[in-house]
Amino acid sequence: MLTYQLLSAEQVADIYHNHMKQDFPPAEVKPLLLIQQLIKRGVYQPYGWYEENGNLIAYSFFVKAPEGTVLLMDYFAVCRAYRNSGYGSQCLALMKTLWQNTRGILAEVEDPAKSSSPEEEHTRTRRVAFYQRNGLRPTAVHSVLFGVPYILHYLPVADACADGQIYEELDAIYRTLFPLPVYKAKAKITLLESEA
């Protein structure tokens, strides 16, 4: 059975150097210093997911705007040695327990339609299917962050959330994550009217 724990600064640094930089494309990896600053500000919470023997199985970093009602799962990855074994689904189920007093959880899922190769499209399509199998619904909220296009998916925990509200929550989260000049230059959020 998996357990979870809030990570220490040392554990975050270890995961950053030994996992995150290999698990995510360079454009998606925030500088470690920024992550550490967000943790100190109290808006960023990094968790590790462990087997009973203490092995790190997965990690997930969450952010919430100070007045927000939903979380953004900023990073989530199962460690390479444990992939395709059902651990990702177990972690998502446990997140609903961990965050039971939160309205819901957002996930930025790379848009398969904006892939640069058939292999990338296949990987992104599999990721979308994984999240949808585990209860996350695609929303009409799309974003482009540092050039990477995402479709926002929502996992209800305590309550459903309309797409218009998700747009507002994501805007507040991005403004929490980034200084205003960076936000204006590198973040774009769109609510697709046909689906709103």
N, C-alpha and C positions, 0 to 999 in steps of 0.2 A: 504494500500500500504506500502510495506517495504521501509525503508530508511537504510543507512549505515553510520557509522562514524568510524574514526580512534580512537582506544581505548587509554585511558590514562594508566599510569603505575598502578594506583590503580584498574582500571577496568580489566586490564590483570591479576593482582594477584587474584582478585575476581573470574574471570572466571576459572583461573587455579585451584583454591582450590575447587570451588563449582560445576564445570562442567567438565573440561577437565580430571581430575583424575578419574572421574566416566565414562566418555564417551569413553575413550581410554584404551587399555590394558597397564599395567605398562611399558612394554618394549618399548612402542611407545611414552611415555611422557617424553619430555626433562626436565631437572631441570629448575625451574623457574629462577634461577640465569643466566643460559645460555640464556634463552629467553630474559631476560632483557638486557644482554650484547649485543645480536644481534640487539636489537632495538636501543640501544645507538650507535652502529656502523653504523646504517642507512641502514642495509641490510634486515631488518625484519619489516614487517608492519602488525599489528593486527587490524582486523576490527570486529565490532559488527553490527548485522543486527536487526533492531528494527521495531515494530509496531508503528502506529501513537501515541498510548497511552504511548509509552516509554518502553514497555516490550521488554526485550531481547529475540529474537526468535532464533538466531543462531550466531555463531562466526566463523571466518576464519582467519588464520594467513598465511601470504605469505612471501616468501624469494626469492631474486634474487641476482645472482652473480654480482659484480660491473660492469663487462663488458657484462653481459648477456642480452639476448633479450627475454627470456621467464621467467615466474614466476613459482615457485613451491608452490602449495597450501599445506603448511606443515600440517595444521590442518583445518578441516571443520566439524562442527557438528551442527545439529539443536537441540536445548534444548529439553529435554525429554518430557515436557508437550505439545510440538508443533509438534511432529513427525507425519508422515503419514498424513499431511494436505496440502501438496503441497509447503511448504515453502522452502524445499531444492532446488526444481526446480526454484522457484522465485529467490533465492539467486544466483544460477548459471547464470541465465539470466542477473541479475543485475551486476554480476562480469564482464561481457563483456562491460558494460558501464563504470564501475569503472576503468577497465584496458584497455580502448579503444586504448591507445597508445602503448600497449604491443603486441608483436607478438602472444603470446598465453599463456595458463596456463597448467601446468602439475599437475597431481594428482597421488600419489602413492596409488594404489588399491591392497589390500592384495590378493595374488594369491589363488583362490579357490582350485586349484589342490594340494596345499601344506597344506591343512587344517589338523588339528589333530583330528577332530571329524565330524560326519555328521551335527551336529548343526552349527559348525563353517563354514563348507563348504556351508551350506544353507545361512548363514548370508553374507558370502563373495560373493556368487553368486548373491544375491539380490543387494549388493552394486555395483557390476560390471554392472548389468542391469540398475540400477539407473543412473550411469554415462553415459552409452551408450545411454540411452533414452534422455539424456540431451545434446547430441552433442559431448561428448568426445569419441575419438577413441582409441582403444588399440594400443599400439606400440610394436615393437620388442625389446624394452628396458626393461630389468628386473633388479631389484636390490634386494639385501639383506642388510638390515640395522639393526644392533644390533640383528641379528638372525631372523628378520621378512622378509619374501619374498614378493615382490611387482611386479606387472605389471604396468608399467607407462602408463597412459592415457593422451591424449593431447586434449585440447579445443582450436581450432584456434580462435584468436580474430582479429588481424590485418592481419595475414598471416598464411599460412600452414608452417609446419616444418617437414623436412624429419627425419626419425628415427636416421640416423647418426648424424644429428645436435642435436637432442634431447639427444642422448648419451653424446655429448660434453657439452651441457648446464647443464645436470644433474651432470656430473662430476665437473663442475665449482661450481655448487650450493652446493654440498656436501663438497667441499673444502672450501667454504665460511662458511658453518655451523660448521665444526669441525676442531680442530687442526690436523695437518698432522698425528701424531701418531694414533689418534683416527680414522681418516679417513682410514688409511691403515689397522687398526686392525678390524674395525667394519663395513666398507662399501664395498660392491662389486657391480659393475655394469656390466651387460652383454648385448651385442647387438646380438640377435639371428640371425645368418647368413642366415638361411633359409627364414627369413622374411624381411631381410634388403633390 
